[in-house]
Amino acid sequence: MAPQEAVPVKIPISTSRETHIAILTAIAIAAHLILRYLTHLPRLDYLVPLFVALAVGGIPILVTLGKKVWVREFGSDLLAGISILASVLMGQYLVGAIIVLMLSGGAALEQFATRRASSVLDALAKRMPQVAHRKRATSVEDVKLDQVHIGDELIVLPHEICPVDGVVVEGHGVMDESYLTGEPFEISKTPGSKVLSGAINGEMALTIEAEKLAVDSRYAKIMQVMEQTQEKRPQLRRIGDRMGAWYTPLAVGLAGLTWLVTGDSMRFLAVVVIATPCPLILAIPVAVIGAISLSAKHSIIIKNPAALEQITTCRTLIFDKTGTLTYGKPQMTEVLCGPGFTQDEVLQAAASLEQFSKHPLAGAVVQAGRNAKLALLEVSQMQEKPGEGLLGVVAGRRVRITGCGKVDPKLLPSLPPLASGLECLILLDDRYAGAFRFHDAPRQDTKPFVHHLNPSHQVNRVLLVSGDRESEVRYLAQEVGITEVHAGQTPEQKVAIVEAETKRARTLFIGDGINDAPALMAATVGVAFGSNSDITSEAADVVILTASLGKVDELIHVSHRMRAIALQSAVGGMAASVVGMIAAALGYLPPLEGAILQEIIDLVAVVNAVRVALPTRNLVDF
């Protein structure tokens, strides 16, 4: 499949202007018909409403089309512009006004279906704090980020976003770095721990020492990559534009040949009028609106209508890991018991103690205990010293939960070999009792979805591109059946991979974090999961509110349905127009009757296009 084609220029009239032009033109046509057939005014008087419509509506359209011609872009609406100009020069003002109505109405119809998204870069900038809390000898002062210097001590308050990259010098807590790194776990922070700008602080205030200026920190680098990707992102050519690229020269050539052979300028106008590609201008936007409506009923928000026309042509799917193929939360996946201990015994003691901990993995241990239907026991003398793990007495037994590197190897004669993911050790009465292993577990539907992509949707390649650690990414890939893996990738590296793949074939990228936003923009079509990040939603062409791969399958099926029906309407309408052009060229169809016939063709094409929005069968096939 060839890479996406770049369109040299797009000069759209704003939504409000298109809508106003369509409304004004409709009123003008109605006023003209009333004055013409229900009054006895002179011809010039009942033509005044048409003059107003052509001046207010036709001139902006002609100027816009003229700019397209200047850069040699010959789309579906160019023929309509020629028809407007020819009708005015030949005194067929009603014909010209009808074409203005069709052209502006079609554009307004499609633009009405989409909401105006704010800039991705604006959303990124708004997310960052505007000030940092700089620590002085006896006070704290708020300063702008550009006034922060390397070596400054800054206080990051609970639930605040870290302003710069640095290192913790005072305090203990956790930070959520998943938006930036893709890692699904909240990361414990103690003195000496590195922190990243853009990470969300937990419930405890931390004092950090700035190691980089704000403009050089991780979050700023993501903004820079986003800006670069946005500048060079090519626009997608629409179905109507591609079909209009050959239909327009054909129609103009036939009209010119008719005038040349017959010497009758009215036949030229009749051919041009009947050739006006309104099935492209109206039916395709109606089909797109229907697909947008149908998608919304399935919790899928279409932000870029052009993406609907491209999704079914994507032959490479690229997934982020955390929150996309996984749930984005650590889950206990394995309990390993030491000699003389049972799984229930170890899990019950650990879950009883962990219920009082704020450690990022505590919830996973407690949940595992509940899933095993184990009653939580009485706990006393609970201690949680930073960096040393959790210690307490559970039902009279001394229980310690800590990391592998915090225990004397002599106490661990039977410690199992290290594996991928996170791991903690449990000691009961100072004896090794067992180990817990955690992974960000794959979604229940991940494996069947991945395996059905090729047979059902002709997807040739599936890639997993993640910022997570190699061991975690490889573990997931093996679980779900993905063979092409790129782990430990920064946003810059993700963009490079997506751009390289997009040059080979059209790509569909699916992600959910801020670190995915540049890659979403670099792909042919970008799909964001959930609404956790405004930045990711802004960067994506499609936002799926319910994080489910089943919704991705529904999106692909909606796209396929929309594309098929849109092509039916467009090709059928143009075929009927070609028959009408031949009749007009032979003198059987005057301009006004040609415009009326074209309206009938448009009506049939639009009615067919409306079928896209109708309820349909189950859209998931895996």
N, C-alpha and C positions, 0 to 999 in steps of 0.2 A: 504494500500500500504506500502510495506516495505521501510525503509529508504535507502538512497543512499548507495551503496556499496563502500568500500574503496579499492583502488588498491594499493598493497604493494609497487610497484616500477614502475617508468616510466623513461626509459633511452633513450630518443629520440636522434637520430642523428640530427645535425643542418640542417636547411633548405638548406643552400648552399652545404653542403656535400652530402645530399640526391640527390639534383639536379645534382651535378657534377658526382656522381656515375652513375645515370641514363643515362646521356649524354655520359659518357665515355663507359659504357657497350654497348649502342646502336651502337656507332662508332666501338667498338671492334667486335661486332657480324657482322656488315656489312663488316668490313675489313677481317674477317675470311672467310666469304662466298665468297668474291671476290677472295681472295688468293687461296681458295680451289677449286673453280670451273672454274676460268678463268686463272689460272696459273698452272705450273707443278712443284711447289715447293714440297719438301719433307713434310711429315705429320707434323713433329715437327715444321717446319717453319710456316705453316698456322695455327697452334694451338697457336702460341705466343700471338696474340691479346686476345684470350680467357684466357690465363694464366694471362695476365695483368689485365683483367676485374675481374677475380675471386680473384686475390690477392688484388687489390685496392678496389673493391666493396664487395666481398664476406667476406673477413676477418673481417672488421668492423661490418658487419651485424651479423656474427657468434659470435663475442665477445659480442655484445649487447644482442643477444638471449641467450647466455650462462649465462649472469648475471641474466636474467629473470628466467631461469631454476633454478639457484642457490637459488632464493627466491620463487621457486615453483609457478611461474606465467606462465601459459600455454595458451597463446593467439593464435590468428589466424595466426600470422606470424611464430610460432614455427615450424609448419609443413613445411613451405617453407625453413627454415634453415636446417631441416633434409634432405630435398630434395637436397639442395646445397651440403651438406657434402657427401651424398651418391653418387651423380653424379660425384663428383671429385674422390672419392675412386674407383669408377668403370670405370673411364676413359671417362665418358660422359660429356665432358667439355662444349659442346654447350648447352646441357640441363641445366647445372648449370648456365651458363651465362644468359640464357633466364629467369631463375627464379630470378636471381639477378636483372635483368632489371624490372621484374614485381614487385618485392618487393620494390626496391628503387624508381621506378617510381610512385608506388601508394602512398608511403609516401611523396614524393616530390610534387605530385599532390595536396594532401590535405593541406600540409603546405604552398604551394603557395597561397592558397585561403585566408590565414589569415595574417594579418600584425603583426609584433612584437610589443607588447605593453610594454611601459616602466613600471617600478615598481610603484605601488600605493604609496608606502612610499616615493619614490623619488619625485613624483608629489606633495605629501603633503609638503615635506620639501622645495621644490622650491617655493611653494606658499607663505610661510612665509617670512617676511623681514629678512635680514641677520643682520641688525643693528637697534638700537633704538636711538632716539634723546633725550639724557639726558640733562635736564635743569640744568645749573649752575647759580651762582649769577648774572653774567654779560654776560654769553655766553651759547651756546648749543654745546654739543659734541656728535659725533656719537660713540656708543660703541656696541660691539657684545652682542647678547642676553644673553649669559651666564655671562656677566658682570653686568647685571641689578640686583639691590638688592631691597628687599622689602622697600618701603618708598621713592624710587627714583621718581622724577617728570620727566615724559617723554612727549614730544610733538608728537602728532599724526597728521601729515599733511593731507591736503585734499586728499581724494581718496586713502590714504594709508591703509594698513592692520594693525590692532591693534596688537602690539607685545606681550603683557602680559595682564592678568586679572588685573583690577584696578578700580579706581573711578575717575570721572571727578572732577578736582579742579578749572578749569578755562575754559571758553568758552561755547558756545551754538551751537548745531548742531544736526545731526542725524547720526545713524549708521545702516547699513544693516547687521543684525544678522541672516538672513534667512538660510544661509549656515550651521549655527551651531545649531540653535534652532528649525528651521522649521517654525517659525513665519513669515508670509508673509509680515509683515509691517516693514517699516523703523522706528526705535525707536528713539524718541527725547532724546537728551542728554544735561543735564544742570549740574551745579556743584552739586555733591552728587549722580549723576547717576552712576550705575555700568556699566562697559564695559568688553567685553569678547575678549580674544585673538582670532584672526582669523576673527573678524568682520571688515567690510569695512567702513571706515569713509566717511562722506559726503563731502560737499563743504567747511566746516569751520574747521580750525585747533582747536584741543582740547588739553588741558594739563591734563594729568592723573597722579595719584599717584599709583605706582605699589603695588598691594596687594599680589601678588604671584610671585615666580620665574618663568622664562619661562618654565622650565621643569615640573612645577606643574600646569600650566595654562590649560584652557579648551582645547585649540587646541592640546597641547601636549598630553593630556589625550586621545583625539580621535586617535592620531597617535599610542599610546600604544595599544589601543583596536584593531586598524587595524592590527598591527603587530601580536598580539596574535591570531586574527581570521585567518590571512593569514597562520600562522604556523600550525594550526590544521584543516585547511579546507581540507576535503577529496576530492580526484579526482573522477570523474564520470567514471564508467565503460562504455566503448563503446559497441555498438551493436555487432560489429565484434569481440571484445574480449569475450563477453558472449557466442556468438555462437561458436567461436573457442575453447572455454573451453571444449565443448563436442565433437565437430567435430574432433579436433586434436587427442585425444586418440582413437577415432573410426577408423580413417584412419591409424594411426600407428599400431593399433592392427590388422587390416585387412592385412596390408603390411607384418607385422611380421609373421602372421599365414600363409600367402601365401608362404613366404620363408621357413618356417618350414616344410610345407606339401610338397612343390614341390622341395625344395633344389635349386631353381633357383634364384640367386641374381638379375638378370635382371628383373624378374617379380616383385621383391620387389621394385626396383627402378621405374619401370613403374607405380606401384600402388601409390607410394609416389608422383611421378611427376603429375599424373592426379588428385591426391587428393589435390595438392597445392591450398589453399583456396583463389585464386585470386578474385573470386566474392566478398569476404570480403575485400581483400586488395585493389582492384581497384574500384568495383562498388559502394561500400558505400561511399568512398571519393568523387567519381564523383557526387553521389546524394547530398552529403553535399555541394559540390561546387555549384551545381545547386541551392540549397536552399539559399546559401549565395548570389548568383547573383540575384535571384528572390527577396530576401529580400532587397537588396541594391536598386533595382528599386522602392521599396516602402518606401525608406528613413529609412531602418532598417539595422544597421551595426552589423553583427555577429562577435564578438571577440573571442568567445570560441565555436568551432564547436560542441563539445560534448553537449553543451546546447541544440542544435537543436534536439538531440535525446531524451532529457529529458522533454522538455516543455509540451508535451501532456500527460505525466504521472504525472504531478503535480496536486495534489488533494486539496492543500491549497494555496490560494492566499492571500498575505499580502501586503497591500498598505500603503505607506506614504500618508500624506494628502496634504500638501502645494505643489503646482506645479504638483501634480500627479492626484489627484481627483478634484483639484481646479485649478484655473488659476494663483494662487500665487499673486494676486493683490486685495486689498480691494475694495469692491463695496458697494455703498449705497443700503441697502435692505429694509429700512423702513423709512418713514417720518411720525412723530407723531406731530400733531398740537395742540397748546394750544387753550383755548376758545377765540373765536373772530378772529382767524387767519385761512387763507386758505393755502393749501399745496403749490400752485404756489407762493403765496406771500412770504412764508418763504423760499422756495427753491431759488427763484430769488434773494432775498436779500443776502442770504448766499453765493450763487455761485458767485455773483458780487464781494463780498469781498474776497472770497477764491482764486480768480484768481491771487491775488498779494501775496499769502502766499507760503512758502516753507514747510509747515507742511505736514507730510506724507499722511494725509487724504484729503488734499486740492484738489488734482486731482480728487478724487472720487466724491467730492461735485460738482466741476465744470462740470464733465462729466454727472452727474445726471441732472444738469440744462440744458445742451445741449440736452440730450436725451428727456427732456420735452419740448424742443424747446422754451426755455425762453430767452428773450433778456437780456444781462447783462447790468446793470445800472451803472451810473457814481458814482465813489467812491472818497472820500476825507478823509483826516485826519486819514489815515490808520496807526495802531500801532500793533506791535506783540511783546509783552514783554514775554521773556521766562517764562514758567510756569503759565502765566496768560491768555493765549489764544489770540484771534484776536479781534481787536476793530477798528471801522471805521464808517464813515457816508456814507450811500448809499441812493442816491436820497433824501437827506434831513432827513433821519431817522438814529438814532443812532443804530448800529448793533453790537452785541457782540456774539462771538462764543467761547465757553470754555467747560471745563470738568464738570462733575456732582459735583465734590467736591469743585469747585471754586465759587459756587453761594450760596448766602444766602438762606437757606431753606424757609424763609418767602416769598421769591419772587416766590416760586414754589409750589403753592397750589395744582396744578393739575398734577404734575410730574408723568409720568407713571412709573410702577415698573421696576426695573433693569432687563435686559435680557442678553442673551449670546452675545458675540461679543463686538465690540467697540461702544461707544456712545458719542455724544457731544450735547450740549444744545445751542439753539439760542434765544437770547433776543433782542427784538425790542423796542427801547425807554425804556429800563430797565424793560420790561414786558416779562414774559416767553411766547415765541411764538411757540416753538416746539423743537423736538429732532430728531436727525438723528442716525440711527443705521447702522453699517457696518459689513459685513462678507466677508470672502474669499469665494466667491460664487462657487458652484460646476460647473464643466464643463457640457456643455449641454448633452454630451453623457454618463456621469457617471452613472446615475440611470439605463438606459436601459442596459448598459454594465454589471453592477453588477448583475442585475436580470437574464441575459441570461447565466451566467457562469455555473450554475448547469445543466440546461436542455441541453445546447449545448456542454459543455466541461467536464461534470461530475466533476465539482469542488464542493467538499463537504463543505468546510469552507472558509469564507471570513473574514479577519481581517483588522481593521484599526488601525495602530500603528503610533503614531505621537508625536512629541515633543511639539505640541501646547497645549494651555490651555484646560482644561476639557470642558468648556462651548462651545468653538469653535468646538472641535472635536465631541462632542455629537450632536451639531446642524447639522453638516455635515452628520454624520452617520444617523440621523433621516431623513434627506432630501433624501439620496440616497438608504436607505434600508439596511445598514450594522448594525448587532446587536452586534458583538464582537468588543469592542473598548478598546484601551489602550492609554490614553492621558498623556501628560507631561513626555514622556519617553526620557531619555538621550540615546546617542549612545550605551553606555554599556548595558542599559536595553533593547534596541531594539535588540541587538545581543542575549541576553539571551532568549528573547521571540522567535526569529527566530530559534535559536538552539533547543529549546524545541519543537517547532512545527515540525522541520525537522526530529526529532527523531520519530515522530508519522507518518508522511507522507511526500512525496516530496513537496517542497515548491517553489513558485514563488514569489519573492519580487520585488515590483516596487517602485522606489523612484527617487529623483532628486537632493538631496543636499549632502553636505559633511557629514552632520550628518547621512546620510543613507549609506555611503560607507561601514562601517563595516558589517551592516546587509545584504547588497548586496552580500558580500563575504560569509556570513554564510549560505545563502539560497542555496537550490539545484540549482536554476537558479536565477540570479540577472539581472533585466532589469532597465536601467537608462533612464530617459526622458531628452531630450534636450542635448545641449552641453555647458551649462553654467559653469559646473565644470569639469575640467580635472580629478580631483581626483575621482569623482563619475563615470566618463566614464571609468577610468582605473579599478575600482573595479568591474564593471558590466561585465556580460557575453555578454549582448546585449545592444546596445545603439540605442534608437529611436530618430532620429533627429527632427521629428515633434511631439511635445507633444500632443498626441491624443490617447485616449483609443481605437479608431478604429484601430490604428497601432498595439496595443497589440493583438487585435483579428486577424489581418492579420498575425502576427508572429505565433500565435497558429495554424492557418490553414496551413501556410507554413511548420511548424514543422510536423504536421500530414501528409501532402502530402509527405514530404521527407521521413519520417519514413516508410510509407506504400510502396512507390516505392523502397526504399533501401531494405526492407525485401523481396519484390518480387524478386529483382535481386539476393540477397544473397541466399535465400532459393532455388530459381529456379536453380541458378548456382551450388549450392552444390548438389542438387538432380541429375543434369546431371553428376556431377563429381562422385557421388556414382555409377551410371550406368557404367561410364568409369572405375572406380576402379574394379568393378566386371569383366568387360571385360579384363582388364589387369591381374587380378589374374588368369583368365582362360587361359591366354597366347595369347589372340587375339589382344593385343595392346602393341607394344614395347615402350620403353621410349621416343624416339624422336617423334614418332607418337602421343604418349600420351601428350607430350608437345605441339604439334601442335593442338591437339583436345582441350587441355586446353585453348589455345589462342582463339579458336573459341568460346568456352563457355564464356570466358572473354569478347569477343567482343559483344556477344548478351547481356550479363549482363550490360555492360557499356552503350550500346545504349539504353537499357531500362531505366537506371539510368539518362541519359541525359534528359529524359522527365520532370524531376523536374524543370528545368530552363525554360520550355516553358511557355508562357503567359497562364493564366487561368482565370476562372470566378472571379467575385467580391468576395474578401476574407472576407468581413465583413458580418456577419449574425445577426446583432441586430439593 
